[in-house]
Amino acid sequence: MTELAPQTRTRVAAQLRGQRIETASWAYGNSGTRFKVFPQQGVPRDPYEKLADAATVHRFTGVAPTVALHIPWDLVEDYTDLARYAQDLGVALGTINANVFQDNDYKLGSVTNPDPGIRRKAIGHLLECVDVMDRTGSRDLKLWFSDGTNYPGQDDVRTRQDRLAAALAETYDRLGPDQRMLLEYKLFEPAFYMTDVPDWGTAYAHCLTLGDRAQVVIDTGHHAPGTNIEFIVAFLLRAGKLGGFDFNSRFYADDDLMVGAADPFQLFRILHEIVLADALSDAGAYKGIAFMLDQCHNLEPKIQAVIRSVLNVQEATAKALLVDHAALKAAQDAGDVLGANEVIMDAYHTDVRPLLRSVREDMGLDPDPIGAYKRSGYLEKIQAERVGGTQAGWGA
C-alpha cells in the first residue's frame, strides 16, 4: 500500500483528528524502579505544574486534552480551582485514580484485608475519590488493587473475593448517574502467590455483577508473556465491558515502558480490534473507551517521552485505520489464510508518517511535534524556574 486513495486519506485523517489520548499526571514526575529513582531538572513540584506540562503535550500533539489525576499524589485544597486552572491551560481533568497501596496499613491488603477497620479505611478513600470526581467533573474512577497473598494458606481466597465485591458495590452505589467505575487487573506484583484481581476474567465477573457503569481496564503490561491481548479487547468489546486502556510496554513483566517500545505490532493489532468495532472515539458505535498512557519515564526526559508515546499511538492507529476491511472479510470468508494475513500486514507495513504530518498541518500544528517542542524553549524555561521545593514523584 504505497499510494492512498483520496477518499481513504480523507476518512483516515478525519478519524485521526478526532482521536483522544489521556496523559497521566504522574508521568511528569520522577519515577524509577524499586532500586533507584533518578531525578531530573524541571520536574513539577505540584499538580498545577504537572498540568502545565500536560498542556504542553497537548499544544504540540493536539490529541491529549485530558489529564488523569492520582489521589493523594495530586492532593490539593480546592479541586474546583485546579479544574479551572486546567481549563485556562486548554486541557481538562480526566480519570481519577485511587491509591490504596502505599499506606502501611495495607501490608495485608486494602479492601480485602482481614482487618475490618482497614477495609473501612480503604473504602473510605474510594468514596473520597468519588467526591473529587464531583468537584472536577471527571467521568471515570479507576481502581487498581495491589491486594493479594504471598503464601498458600495466608488468607481465604473466597472470603477475599467477598470482601472485594462488597467494597466495589458500596463504591459503585456512590457514583453519580454520569460516572463510571473502571476496574483494572494485574497478573502479579506486589502479591506473588495470588492477586485478588489477577486477570480480565475476574475483573469482568465483578463488573458484570455491579452493572452497566462498571467496566474493565486493560493495562497492556499486566499479562503473562504470550497473552493474546487483542482477543481480550475483542471479547470485552463484544460484551460491552471495555472501559479503558492503560497503554505502556513491557519486555518481561510490568515494565511500564513507553507504549509501542517492546512490540509495536501488538499495539497495531489491539487498535485494529478497536477500529473494527468502531470504538475509536465517543462518536463511534461503542462509546466511552478511555485511552490513557500509564508509563514510568525513568531515564528519558518526561515531556518529550509523553509526546513520543502519543505519536506511537497515533502511528499504530493510522495503520489500523488503513486495513481494507472489505478485502479482509472476503479473504476470511473464502478461507484464504495467507490472503487475510496479507491484508493485515499490508496496512501494518505502510509508512503513515507523511499522512500524520499532513493531519497535523491541517490542525494548525507543527508536523514535527518533538522538534517543535525542543525548539520552543519550554524545557529550559521550567528548568530555570522550578528550583527549590520538592519534586513530584512516586507518592507525591
N, C-alpha and C positions, 0 to 999 in steps of 0.2 A: 504494500500500500504506500505508494510514493506521492501521488497527487490526489488531494481530497477534492471531491466534487463540491461545487459551491453550496449546494443545499446541505450537504453534510457538514461543511465548515460552519455554516450559519447556525445549524442546530446544535452542534457541539459547543460552539463559542457562547451561545446563549445560556446553556446549562453551566458552563464553567464560570460565567459572570455571576450566576446566582448561587454558587457554592459557598457554604459557610463552615469554617473550621474554628472551633473554640480553642483558645490557648489557656494555659493554667498559670495562675499567679506564682506558684512555687517554682515554675520553670525558670523564672528570672532571678531566683535567689541562688545562694551557694548550695551545692549538693555534691554527693560523692558516694563512697561505699562505706561499709562498716569499719574499714581500715583507715580511711582518711578523707576529709573534705578539703579541697583546695580552694581557698578564697580568691576572688577576682576583684579588680578595681571597678568601681562604678556600680556595684551590685545594690539593688534597692534596700532601703532601711525600714520601710513601712509599706502598707498596702497601697498608699497613694502613689509612691514611686514605682511600685510594681505595675499599676495601671498605666502610668506614663510610658513604661517600656512596652506594654501590650499594645497601647495605642500607636506606638511607633511601628510595630509589626504590621498592624492593620493599615497604617498610612502607606506602607510600601508594597503590601500584597493585595489590599482591597477586599480580602475574603475572610478576615479574622476579627469580626466586630464584637465578639463577646469574650469575657474573661471569667474563668471558673475561680471560685474562692474556696479556701480550706479553713475550717473553723476548728481550733482557735488560732491557727497560724496567721489568719487575716483578721484578727480581732480588732475592732475599732469601737469607739464610743457611740458613733452615730452612723449607722449603715445607710440611712436616707441621704446623708451628706456625701458618703462615699459613692452612692449611685449617681448623685447629681454631678460629682466631680468626674466620674467616668463618662457621663453624657457630654459634659463640656469638652472632653478629650475626643469625642467621636466614637466611643465604644459603650458597651453596656455590661452590667454584671450578669453572669450566667449561672452555671450549675453551682450549688452549694454542696461541698464535700464535708462529711462528718469525720471526726477523728476520735476513735475510741481504741487507740493502740499505743499511745505514748505516755499514759499515766501509769504510775507504779501499781495502782490498784488493779490494773488489767493484766497482771502477770499470768493469771489462770483464765483469762478471757474477760470479755466485757458483757455483752448481753447474754452470753451462755455461761457465765461464771457461776460456780456453785454457791457463791455468797449472794443472797437476795439483795442485800444492801448495795453491793457493787453493781448488780444488774440494774437496780433502780437508778443509780448514778449514771450509768451508760445510757439508759433510755431517756433520762432527763436531758442529756446532751443532744440526743437525736431530736427531741422535741424543741430544744433551744435552736437547733439549726432550721427547723421549720419557721420559728419566729423570725430568724434572719431572712428567710425567703420572703416572708410577708413584707419586710421593710425594703428589700432590694428589688422586689418584683420578679424574682427568679422562678422559673418553671420547674426545675428539676432538683431533687435531693438525691445525691449519690451516696450509697452506703457500701463500704468495704470493711470486712471484719477480719482481723488477724486471729480471731478465736480458733482454738483447736487444742490438741493434746500432743505431747511428745512421747508418751509411753502407753502401751496396751494396758487397759485397766485403770488409767489415770482418772477417767470420768466415764459416765454412762453416755454412750453415743446418742441413743434415742431421746434421753432426757434433755440433752443439749439441743437437739432439734426442736423439742417442745419449747424450751426457753427462747430460742431464736424466733420461732413462729409467733410467740406471744409478744415479743419486742417489736417485731415487724408489724404486727396487726395494730398495736397501740399507736405506732408512728404513722402508719397508713391512715388510720382514722383521724389523725390530727391534720392531714393535708387538706388544703383548700380545693375547691372544685376544678381549678385550672392547674393544679400542681401534681407532679408525678414523683414516684419513688423508683429509682434505678438501682438495682441490686447487682453488685459486682462479685465475681468469683475469682479464686486463685488456687492453683493446684497445691502449693505448699509454701511454707515460709511465712512467718517465723515458727509456725507449728509444723513439725516434721513427721509426726506419726499420722495425724488425722487433722484435716482442716474442716471446720464446720460448714463452710460454703466452698467446696473444692472445685466445682465444675458447673458447666452451664445447665446440666440437668437438675442439680439441686436448686440453683437459683430459679430456674424455670418453674419447678414444682411449687416453690414458695410464692412466686409471683402469680401463678395460676390460682392459687388459693385466695390471695389477697384481693384481686380484682383488676379491672382494666387499666388502672393508673399505676400499676406495679409492673415494671419491665426489666429486662436483663441488660446488663452492660457487658460488652466483650472487651477485655483488655488483651491486646494481641500478644502480650508476653506471658500470659498466665496459663499456659497449656503445657502438656507433656510434649517432648520432642516428637515430631512427625504427625501431630494432630492436624486434621483437615479443618482448619478454621472456617473456610468458606462453606463447608457443609453446615456448620453451626449457624452461620449467618443465614443461609437459605432456610434452614429449619425454623429458626426464630422469626424470620420474616413471614413465612407461611403461617405461623401460629399467631402473628400479630403481637409478638412479645419482644422484639428487638428495640430497646430504648436508646442505646448509645454505644459508642466506641471510645476506648482509651487507646489511641494509636501510639505505638512505640515498636522497638525491635529487640530481639534477644537472640544471642548465639547459643547459650547453654540453659539459662534459667531466666529469671525476671531481670534482665539487664537494664531495661528501660532506656535503651539507646535510641537514637534518632530513627523515626519511622522510615522504613524503606532501606535502612542501612544493612540489615542482615539478609533480607530476602525480598527485594522489590517485586519479584514475580508473584509472591504470595499476596502482597498488598494489591497488586493489579487484580488477582483472582477474587479477592474479597470485594473490591469495588465493582467488579463485573457482576457479582450477585446483587449488589445494591442497585446498579443500573438496570439490570434485568427486571427487578421488582418495582422500578420507577420510584425508588425510595431515596434519591439523592438529595431532595430538598423538601421543605414542608409543603410545597405546592404539588408534590407528586402524589401518586396513588396511596402511598404509605407515609403518613405524616409523623414527624416528631423525632427522628433519629438525631441524637446529639453527637456530632463528630468532634472529638477533643484530642489534643495532644497531651499525653501524660508521660513525660520524659525527664530524666535526670541528666543535665548537661554538666558533666563532671570536669571535663578538660576543655571543651570548646567554648568560645565566647557565647554568652547566653542569647542575646537578641539575634545575632546572626544565625545561631543554631536553630532558633524557633522559625525564623524566616525560611531557612533551608528546609526545615521539616514541612512547612506549609507548601513549599514548592514541590517537594516529593509527593505529597498527597495529590496536588494538582496534576502532576505528570501522570501518576497512576490512574487518576480519574479520567483524564483526557484519553488515555489509551483504552480504558474500559468503555468509554462513550463511542469509540471507533469500531467496536466489534459489530460486524454485519450480522444482525440477529436473524434476518431472513435466510441468509446463506447458512448460518449455523443451524437453524431449525431444519432446513432442507437436508443437510448432511446428517443430522441426528435422526430424522425420520427415515432416511434411506439406510441407516445403519453404517454410514461411511465414517468409520472411526478416525482414520487419519485426516479425512477431509474436514471433519468437525474440529479436530485439534488444530489444523492449519488455519482455520478462520480465527481461532483464538490467538495463535502465535503471530499471525499477520498483524493483528492490531497491537499486540504487545511490542513487536519489533519496530513499530512506527516511531520515528523521531517527532515527538509532539512539541518540542521546544519552540520551533518557529510559530506554531499555532498559538502557544501560550504567550509568546512575546506580542503577537498581534492582538490577542484578547486584552492584555494589559494596556496596550496603547489605546485601544478602543475605550477602556475605562478611565483614560486620562492618567495612567500610571507610567512610571519608567519601566520599560520592558525588561530591565535587569534589576530586580529588587535588591539583591545583595550588593551589587555595585553601587546602586543609588544610596543605600544605607551607609556604606563605607564612605561615600563622598559627602554625606550630609553633615558629618562632624558631630553627630549625636553621641557617639561613644566617648569622644574626647570631652564633650561637654559634661556628661554625667560623671566621668572620672574626676574632673576638676571640681565639680560641685558636691559630690557625695563623699565628703571627707568627714570622718568622725562618726559617732553613733555606732549602732550595732547593725551589721549587715543581716539581711534576711537569709534564712537557710532552713534546714530541717528543724522543725519545732518553733519557727518564728515567722 
